[in-house]
Amino acid sequence: MQPDLTSEILELVRITSTVLPPDVEKKLRAAVEQEEPGSAAQGALSTIITNVEMARDNSTPICQDTGTPIFYVHYPEGWSTRKLKTQIQVAVIRATENAYLRPNSVDAISGKNTGDNTGVMAPYIHFDEWDDQAIRVRSPSSQLSKSSWSAGLRRLIYKYRLKSSRSIHPTATREALESISLTVTAPSSIPQSLTA
């Protein structure tokens, strides 16, 4: 039976919108130290760091423009893309309600904003069936669409390993945020909190 991944996808959206990669934050902190004390540059960088800390601590977006929700989904044979699409849409609606995302999706024809980041082709979801018996959902961070940090795309990866019986037993293993990835694999145990 295919599991409901709505909560995990919601967490993916929350972290990509509210947590800056540690390597980027480290470089910002180093840049503050390189500026002349009391200078406008040091003040601006300090304000950015304060915003990064507040966004992470309060689960609020780092940037006013949270971008267009985009998802890349690799799934095993036999999974319903219709169900996955619904789960992603529900997660995006909840993320907008919780203010992890700002309501940015506007219908290109009518100009109407749905207020929940859903609509025609919103969120954008790219599905790709693969031979692996796992599902992987990636979402590029909206903050990185405005910068050239790292290799370009920061993503969280949720990976569910299916047992040969095709039942799923998620065990959340949160890798250090240095790698900015969350991986969920079998064997079974009580899932750990996925909060940052």
Buried (B, 14 or more C-beta within 10 A) or exposed (E): EBBEBBBBBBBBBBBBBBBBBEBBBEEBEEBBEEBEEEEEEBEEBBEBBEBBEEBBEEBBBBBEEBBBBBBBBBBBEEBEEEEBBEBBBBBBBBBBEEBBBBBBBBEEEEEEEBEBBBBEEBBEBEEEEEEBBBBBBBBBBBBBBEEEBEEEBBBBBBBBBBEEEEEBBBBBBBEEBEEBBBBBBBEEEEBEEBEB
